[in-house]
Amino acid sequence: MKKTNLIKGISIIAIALFFSACKKDNSQRSASGTQVNFALSADNSANSLSSSVNGVVTASTGSATVNWTSAVANIAYFKLEAKTRNTEIEIKTRSLLNIDLFAITPSDISAAIDTGTYREIEIKAILAKTNTSAIPLTLKGTFTTPGGATVPVEFDFNDNAEIKAEAENVTVDGKTDLATTLKLHLNRLLFGVSPVELDAATRTGGSTIISNTSNVTIYNKIKDNFASSCDDDGFHHHNRDH
């Protein structure tokens, strides 16, 4: 039996081209609708470097660790796609920029959705490659090498990506608002990157910069790990603020 308002499965497409035509764009609450709040946050900032085989994490190697101290994201937009028995709707919100993914209270953005029972709801956070300095994701921290040295490390993600969550049989009652937070688990991003590989990476001014133009092999490994590094905390009902 399906349980109402619970996430049944998470499907994340790490790198994808996307094309969409918005049928409805509404970030204001309607008189008869419910407000849906979207947010993105990160956790597991400190982690030991380890390898994975077929998705299974093996033991950590030595005492090498990466400690992320800063995580900033720029989301091109959130998109909600929902289906009832008879209709399909699509809602695209505005961008959400310069998000501190370590904030205790994650920054969020809202859209209004009509009341009813939706047999399927899909939430997407769209990351878009850019030529500006506001790239989709920047992580900064330190790498402690197997020999005990501390090296500044930075990961600059600048590619198209979708972080997606799906829910089935969600009832929108018009009396409470819905909220969901997409989670980026940073301890999963470096799966398959060995301490030796990171220690041997090219350093720029004493720092290890991982981007699509610097230490590209490591960058591509981290990019591939997006598919297994994200999930969500489900949909939650909240009383409306008056």
C-alpha positions in Angstrom: 0.0 0.0 0.0 1.3 3.4 -0.9 1.7 5.9 1.9 0.3 9.4 1.2 2.8 12.3 1.2 5.9 10.1 1.5 8.7 10.1 -1.1 8.7 6.7 -2.8 11.8 7.1 -4.7 14.5 9.5 -5.5 15.8 9.9 -9.1 18.7 12.3 -9.6 20.1 13.1 -13.0 23.5 14.6 -12.4 24.4 15.9 -15.8 21.6 16.5 -18.4 20.6 18.9 -21.1 17.2 20.2 -20.4 14.4 21.9 -22.5 11.2 23.1 -21.0 8.3 25.5 -21.8 6.6 26.7 -18.7 2.9 26.4 -18.7 2.5 28.2 -15.4 4.9 30.5 -13.6 3.6 31.6 -10.2 5.6 32.5 -7.1 2.7 34.1 -5.3 0.1 32.3 -3.1 -3.3 32.0 -4.7 -6.5 32.3 -2.7 -7.4 28.6 -3.2 -3.9 27.2 -3.5 -1.1 25.9 -1.3 2.4 27.3 -1.1 5.2 24.8 -1.9 8.6 25.8 -0.4 11.8 24.5 -2.0 15.3 24.5 -0.5 18.7 23.0 -1.1 21.2 22.3 1.7 24.4 20.3 2.2 25.7 18.1 5.1 28.6 15.8 6.0 31.2 18.6 5.5 34.1 16.5 7.1 34.9 13.2 5.5 37.7 10.7 5.1 38.8 9.9 1.6 37.8 6.5 0.5 37.1 4.5 -2.6 34.0 2.8 -3.9 33.4 -0.4 -5.9 30.1 -0.7 -7.7 28.7 1.9 -5.4 29.9 0.2 -2.2 32.3 2.3 -0.1 35.5 0.6 0.9 37.6 1.4 4.0 39.3 4.8 4.2 42.9 5.0 3.2 45.3 6.3 5.8 44.3 9.5 7.7 43.6 11.6 4.6 40.5 13.8 5.0 38.7 16.6 3.3 36.9 19.2 5.4 34.6 21.5 3.5 34.2 24.8 5.3 32.2 26.7 2.6 29.5 25.6 0.2 27.7 28.2 -2.0 25.2 27.4 -4.8 23.5 29.3 -7.5 20.3 27.7 -8.7 19.0 28.7 -12.1 15.4 27.9 -11.0 13.3 25.3 -9.3 10.7 23.5 -11.4 7.6 21.6 -10.1 5.7 19.2 -12.4 2.5 17.6 -11.0 -0.1 15.3 -12.4 -3.7 14.7 -11.3 -6.0 12.2 -12.9 -7.0 14.6 -15.6 -4.3 17.4 -15.9 -0.7 18.1 -15.8 0.9 21.3 -14.6 4.3 22.8 -14.6 5.5 25.7 -12.4 8.9 27.3 -12.7 10.2 29.6 -10.0 12.8 32.4 -10.2 16.5 31.8 -9.5 17.9 31.5 -6.0 21.5 32.9 -5.9 24.4 32.8 -3.5 22.9 30.2 -1.2 24.9 29.2 1.9 24.3 25.4 1.9 25.6 25.2 5.5 23.0 27.7 6.8 21.1 26.4 9.8 17.9 27.6 8.1 18.3 27.0 4.3 17.2 29.7 1.9 14.0 28.7 0.2 11.7 29.9 -2.6 8.0 29.3 -3.0 5.4 28.6 -5.7 1.6 28.3 -5.4 -0.1 25.1 -6.4 -3.9 24.5 -6.7 -5.6 22.2 -4.2 -6.3 18.6 -5.1 -4.7 15.1 -5.0 -1.7 14.7 -7.2 -0.8 11.2 -8.2 2.8 12.4 -9.0 4.8 15.4 -8.1 8.3 16.0 -9.3 10.6 18.7 -7.9 13.8 19.8 -9.8 16.6 22.1 -8.8 18.2 23.2 -12.1 21.9 24.1 -12.2 23.0 25.8 -15.3 26.5 26.2 -16.8 27.4 29.9 -17.0 30.1 32.3 -18.3 29.7 34.5 -15.2 31.4 34.2 -11.8 28.1 32.9 -10.3 28.8 29.3 -11.1 26.3 26.6 -9.9 28.4 25.2 -7.0 31.6 26.2 -5.2 33.0 24.2 -2.3 36.1 25.4 -0.3 37.9 23.6 2.5 41.1 21.8 3.4 42.7 18.5 2.4 44.8 16.8 5.0 47.3 14.6 3.2 48.3 11.1 4.3 51.5 12.7 5.4 49.7 15.2 7.7 50.1 18.3 5.6 47.2 20.7 5.2 46.4 22.0 1.7 43.6 24.4 0.7 41.2 22.7 -1.8 38.4 24.2 -3.9 35.8 22.5 -6.1 34.2 24.7 -8.8 31.3 22.9 -10.5 30.2 24.7 -13.7 28.0 22.3 -15.7 24.3 21.7 -16.4 22.7 19.5 -13.9 19.3 18.5 -12.4 18.7 17.5 -8.8 15.4 15.8 -8.8 12.9 14.3 -6.3 9.6 12.5 -6.9 6.6 11.9 -4.7 3.4 10.0 -5.3 -0.2 10.6 -4.0 0.3 14.0 -2.5 -2.8 15.8 -1.2 -2.8 19.6 -1.4 -5.6 20.7 1.0 -5.4 24.5 0.7 -5.1 24.8 4.5 -1.5 24.0 5.0 1.7 24.6 3.0 4.1 22.0 1.8 7.9 22.1 2.1 10.8 20.0 1.0 14.6 20.3 1.1 16.9 18.7 -1.4 20.1 17.4 0.4 23.6 17.3 -1.1 25.7 14.8 0.9 29.3 16.0 0.5 30.8 12.9 1.9 29.7 11.0 -1.2 31.2 13.4 -3.8 34.7 12.1 -3.5 33.9 8.4 -3.8 36.6 6.9 -6.1 39.1 9.7 -5.5 42.0 8.3 -3.7 44.2 10.2 -1.2 47.2 9.6 -3.5 45.4 11.0 -6.5 44.3 14.1 -4.6 47.7 14.6 -3.1 49.3 14.4 -6.6 46.8 16.9 -8.1 48.2 20.1 -9.6 48.3 23.0 -7.2 47.8 26.6 -8.1 49.5 29.0 -5.7 49.6 26.2 -3.1 45.9 25.3 -3.5 44.3 22.4 -5.2 41.7 23.8 -7.6 39.3 21.2 -9.1 37.3 22.5 -12.0 36.5 21.7 -15.6 39.8 23.3 -16.6 42.0 22.2 -13.7 42.5 18.7 -12.4 39.9 17.6 -14.9 40.1 13.9 -14.1 39.2 14.4 -10.5 36.5 16.9 -11.5 34.8 14.4 -13.8 34.9 11.8 -11.0 33.1 14.2 -8.6 30.7 15.2 -11.4 29.8 11.5 -11.9 29.1 11.2 -8.2 26.2 13.7 -8.2 23.9 10.9 -9.1 24.5 9.2 -5.8 25.1 12.2 -3.6 21.6 13.8 -3.4 18.2 13.0 -1.8 15.5 14.8 0.0 13.7 15.0 3.4 10.2 14.3 2.0 7.2 16.7 1.8 6.1 18.2 5.1 2.9 20.1 5.9 3.2 23.3 7.7 0.6 25.7 9.1 0.3 28.9 7.1 1.7 32.1 8.5 -1.0 34.8 9.0 
